[in-house]
């Protein structure tokens, strides 16, 4: 292999908290399979107030960043260019640099959600329900729009502002209405439910689900621990549930070619991720 003139390549996932992230396992497995022995991928704890100064000091050895909360919005004004999808969603989870060291922002979360739903047979959607209204909820809305969804109900807590996700729905031509988490009948009747809530409110919501069989598929974006209380309640009532690992795997597989210029070995990444979760 010809040595990289820029030296060993660095990539990292940033956010807070970050110690639980499975991204290093997935990316390291990909780099090893691709023979990129001089590439490293690490997890870095970083808050919103620290990110700007840290980002400004990055040298040419940096080839990519994976961003988790709370950095998906903070990073946008710091980038030289973002994709149209980032502009629509208002969230960036991937940063790369071009040959002129211009920083580019991407969103692969939407792809991850689409592929997670396809993994359980969902290829088109008419009506859906999203639990939560943050950055992941906006990515979920964009994914649903790509699958043809025209009607969405956004269920959240009174403390969860939903203005951004509702405004985004209007831009996408999706009819969206706001409701409360107590409206479990809405979720049970939807073709697809995407749960983007933090662990505690998600568990509280799951405890309110009746034993009646849900009409559609549940995608819970949490991947560890799995199954979540919501997934357990859903499948106990003979519903179909898919976890956040499918979303994480597919969004990471979309990041690999953006960062390395090579196709992602997704089967190898899957094996590594599943082994880490079992461990």
VOPAZA-747457 format. One record per residue (C-alpha): residue number from 1; residue in one letter; x, y, z. Coordinates in Angstrom, 3 decimals, padded with zeros to 6 digits. Last residue first. Layout:
<atoms>
pos	code	east	north	up
NUM	a	X	Y	Z
...
</atoms>
This chain:
<atoms>
pos	code	east	north	up
279	x	-020.319	-008.737	024.731
278	x	-023.434	-009.437	022.703
277	x	-023.442	-005.807	021.583
276	x	-019.797	-006.020	020.540
275	x	-020.428	-009.184	018.515
274	x	-023.408	-007.572	016.794
273	x	-021.285	-004.571	015.834
272	x	-018.392	-006.633	014.483
271	x	-020.697	-008.884	012.440
270	x	-022.583	-005.904	011.055
269	x	-019.386	-004.079	010.078
268	x	-018.162	-007.139	008.194
267	x	-021.473	-007.351	006.333
266	x	-021.378	-003.607	005.615
265	x	-018.008	-003.625	003.883
264	x	-018.383	000.091	002.998
263	x	-017.471	001.131	-000.512
262	x	-014.303	003.256	-000.790
261	x	-013.767	007.020	-000.974
260	x	-012.524	006.987	002.631
259	x	-014.691	009.578	004.429
258	x	-017.785	009.722	002.240
257	x	-017.367	006.025	001.445
256	x	-017.419	005.139	005.181
255	x	-020.263	007.479	006.171
254	x	-022.995	005.535	004.355
253	x	-021.985	002.353	006.188
252	x	-022.180	004.326	009.440
251	x	-025.763	005.395	008.634
250	x	-026.572	001.771	007.791
249	x	-025.140	000.325	010.982
248	x	-026.676	002.971	013.232
247	x	-030.158	002.551	011.736
246	x	-030.000	-001.233	011.920
245	x	-028.671	-000.967	015.486
244	x	-031.558	001.327	016.391
243	x	-033.951	-001.521	016.762
242	x	-036.717	-003.069	014.698
241	x	-040.150	-003.984	015.996
240	x	-043.016	-006.007	014.501
239	x	-046.205	-006.349	016.570
238	x	-047.477	-009.553	018.157
237	x	-048.597	-007.809	021.390
236	x	-045.425	-009.006	023.121
235	x	-043.565	-007.540	020.127
234	x	-044.731	-004.021	020.942
233	x	-044.280	-004.273	024.708
232	x	-040.741	-005.595	024.284
231	x	-039.919	-002.963	021.660
230	x	-041.147	-000.188	023.960
229	x	-039.259	-001.568	026.964
228	x	-036.097	-001.662	024.824
227	x	-034.854	-004.907	023.337
226	x	-032.032	-004.134	023.312
225	x	-029.804	-002.196	025.654
224	x	-028.329	-000.702	023.583
223	x	-029.755	000.076	020.155
222	x	-032.130	002.989	020.763
221	x	-033.700	004.299	017.549
220	x	-036.924	002.395	018.249
219	x	-038.545	001.523	014.936
218	x	-042.054	000.165	015.504
217	x	-043.955	-001.433	012.621
216	x	-047.698	-001.242	012.067
215	x	-051.195	-002.142	013.196
214	x	-050.453	-002.698	016.871
213	x	-051.938	-005.782	018.593
212	x	-053.878	-005.007	021.764
211	x	-051.986	-005.578	025.017
210	x	-052.218	-001.923	025.977
209	x	-049.263	000.459	025.828
208	x	-048.961	002.713	028.884
207	x	-045.731	001.136	030.176
206	x	-044.084	001.823	026.814
205	x	-044.594	005.551	027.288
204	x	-042.771	005.464	030.634
203	x	-039.947	003.504	029.033
202	x	-039.645	006.093	026.256
201	x	-039.790	008.900	028.826
200	x	-036.806	007.345	030.663
199	x	-034.727	006.290	027.649
198	x	-034.762	009.526	025.649
197	x	-037.414	009.683	022.911
196	x	-036.792	008.997	019.212
195	x	-039.481	006.332	018.709
194	x	-040.472	005.845	015.080
193	x	-043.965	004.408	014.585
192	x	-044.934	003.061	011.167
191	x	-048.290	002.077	009.684
190	x	-050.065	004.004	012.432
189	x	-053.050	002.636	014.387
188	x	-051.183	001.694	017.575
187	x	-049.411	005.044	017.616
186	x	-052.657	007.011	017.426
185	x	-054.245	004.796	020.091
184	x	-051.322	005.642	022.372
183	x	-052.469	009.247	022.640
182	x	-050.899	009.698	026.086
181	x	-047.681	010.765	024.369
180	x	-049.323	014.055	023.426
179	x	-050.216	015.364	020.002
178	x	-048.896	017.586	017.218
177	x	-050.073	017.457	013.631
176	x	-048.169	016.906	010.396
175	x	-049.265	016.983	006.749
174	x	-046.143	016.344	004.669
173	x	-045.281	018.729	001.828
172	x	-041.592	018.679	002.695
171	x	-041.538	022.348	003.695
170	x	-044.662	021.803	005.821
169	x	-043.022	018.855	007.547
168	x	-040.003	021.036	008.341
167	x	-042.254	023.576	010.018
166	x	-043.774	020.795	012.143
165	x	-040.314	019.470	013.073
164	x	-039.117	022.932	014.051
163	x	-042.224	023.888	016.029
162	x	-042.306	020.702	018.103
161	x	-041.032	021.949	021.443
160	x	-040.814	019.104	023.985
159	x	-041.839	020.228	027.487
158	x	-045.469	019.110	026.988
157	x	-044.177	015.632	026.168
156	x	-044.287	014.370	022.616
155	x	-046.326	012.809	019.831
154	x	-045.748	013.927	016.257
153	x	-048.527	012.674	013.967
152	x	-047.503	012.238	010.355
151	x	-049.469	012.203	007.095
150	x	-048.051	012.134	003.542
149	x	-045.467	009.348	003.744
148	x	-043.880	008.479	000.423
147	x	-040.819	006.576	001.640
146	x	-038.625	009.652	001.158
145	x	-041.084	011.582	003.334
144	x	-040.669	008.953	006.059
143	x	-036.905	009.406	005.939
142	x	-037.249	013.198	006.181
141	x	-039.564	012.793	009.193
140	x	-037.143	010.414	010.884
139	x	-034.298	012.897	010.344
138	x	-036.480	015.535	012.019
137	x	-037.209	013.162	014.898
136	x	-033.471	012.557	015.272
135	x	-032.909	016.303	015.659
134	x	-035.613	016.683	018.326
133	x	-039.389	016.211	018.251
132	x	-040.249	013.037	020.132
131	x	-042.357	009.993	019.245
130	x	-043.024	009.978	015.515
129	x	-046.232	008.484	014.092
128	x	-046.781	007.404	010.517
127	x	-049.257	007.377	007.659
126	x	-048.686	006.545	003.997
125	x	-045.474	004.510	004.069
124	x	-043.656	002.653	001.316
123	x	-040.849	000.086	001.385
122	x	-041.344	-001.376	004.860
121	x	-040.246	-005.016	004.803
120	x	-038.422	-005.306	008.105
119	x	-034.992	-004.362	006.710
118	x	-036.673	-001.603	004.700
117	x	-037.429	000.218	007.940
116	x	-033.783	000.106	009.001
115	x	-032.738	001.164	005.487
114	x	-034.881	004.312	005.595
113	x	-033.683	005.135	009.111
112	x	-030.012	004.784	008.185
111	x	-030.445	006.868	005.045
110	x	-031.970	009.662	007.134
109	x	-029.128	009.383	009.654
108	x	-026.587	009.893	006.844
107	x	-026.691	013.698	007.045
106	x	-023.756	015.502	005.462
105	x	-021.575	018.530	006.216
104	x	-018.554	019.487	004.111
103	x	-015.411	021.205	005.373
102	x	-013.178	022.790	002.762
101	x	-009.703	021.314	003.000
100	x	-008.953	022.015	-000.696
99	x	-009.056	018.296	-001.509
98	x	-012.454	017.995	000.208
97	x	-013.085	017.606	003.926
96	x	-015.664	015.437	005.681
95	x	-018.260	015.980	008.405
94	x	-021.103	013.600	009.269
93	x	-024.073	013.884	011.619
92	x	-025.545	017.178	010.432
91	x	-028.963	018.428	011.513
90	x	-031.295	021.115	010.192
89	x	-033.349	018.534	008.327
88	x	-033.873	020.551	005.148
87	x	-030.460	022.223	005.139
86	x	-028.751	018.932	005.960
85	x	-030.598	017.303	003.057
84	x	-029.435	020.037	000.675
83	x	-025.860	019.171	001.591
82	x	-023.657	021.407	003.711
81	x	-020.773	023.726	002.839
80	x	-017.991	025.607	004.579
79	x	-018.935	024.278	008.011
78	x	-019.006	026.223	011.274
77	x	-022.657	027.251	010.902
76	x	-023.693	023.562	010.863
75	x	-021.655	022.254	013.810
74	x	-024.001	023.406	016.578
73	x	-026.949	021.575	015.007
72	x	-025.746	017.979	015.225
71	x	-023.514	018.668	018.245
70	x	-025.702	017.674	021.221
69	x	-026.056	014.922	020.242
68	x	-024.015	012.799	017.871
67	x	-021.446	013.777	015.279
66	x	-019.287	011.480	013.164
65	x	-016.181	013.245	011.963
64	x	-014.010	012.727	008.911
63	x	-010.632	012.962	007.261
62	x	-008.430	014.598	009.913
61	x	-004.745	014.378	009.001
60	x	-004.978	017.869	007.510
59	x	-005.106	019.553	010.948
58	x	-007.991	020.292	013.296
57	x	-007.714	023.442	015.432
56	x	-010.967	025.096	014.363
55	x	-012.937	021.995	015.334
54	x	-011.695	022.092	018.929
53	x	-012.503	025.804	019.247
52	x	-016.037	025.303	017.929
51	x	-016.745	022.069	019.806
50	x	-016.054	023.280	023.324
49	x	-019.322	025.116	024.025
48	x	-021.457	022.346	022.566
47	x	-019.812	019.641	024.671
46	x	-017.268	017.057	023.556
45	x	-016.398	013.529	024.657
44	x	-014.209	012.023	021.951
43	x	-014.596	008.500	020.567
42	x	-011.780	007.290	018.331
41	x	-011.202	006.131	014.779
40	x	-007.737	005.485	013.363
39	x	-006.595	005.014	009.780
38	x	-003.051	003.812	009.051
37	x	-004.149	000.198	008.510
36	x	-006.624	001.101	005.813
35	x	-006.755	-002.441	004.425
34	x	-010.442	-002.168	003.526
33	x	-011.381	-004.913	006.006
32	x	-009.420	-003.165	008.776
31	x	-011.007	000.193	007.937
30	x	-014.505	-001.293	008.035
29	x	-013.963	-003.036	011.375
28	x	-012.574	000.204	012.795
27	x	-015.658	002.045	011.561
26	x	-018.168	-000.329	013.164
25	x	-016.374	-000.689	016.498
24	x	-015.713	003.048	016.755
23	x	-019.416	003.772	016.042
22	x	-020.725	001.634	018.909
21	x	-021.021	004.654	021.188
20	x	-021.413	004.003	024.929
19	x	-018.586	006.337	025.959
18	x	-020.081	009.241	024.022
17	x	-022.210	011.240	026.454
16	x	-021.841	013.845	025.079
15	x	-020.826	014.066	021.463
14	x	-018.001	013.348	019.075
13	x	-017.171	010.404	016.809
12	x	-013.663	010.384	015.428
11	x	-011.552	010.092	012.277
10	x	-007.795	010.378	011.866
9	x	-005.631	009.491	008.879
8	x	-001.966	008.627	009.283
7	x	000.203	010.859	007.082
6	x	-000.910	013.455	004.568
5	x	001.175	011.831	001.824
4	x	-000.670	008.527	002.423
3	x	001.786	005.674	002.105
2	x	001.290	003.454	-000.922
1	x	000.000	000.000	000.000
</atoms>
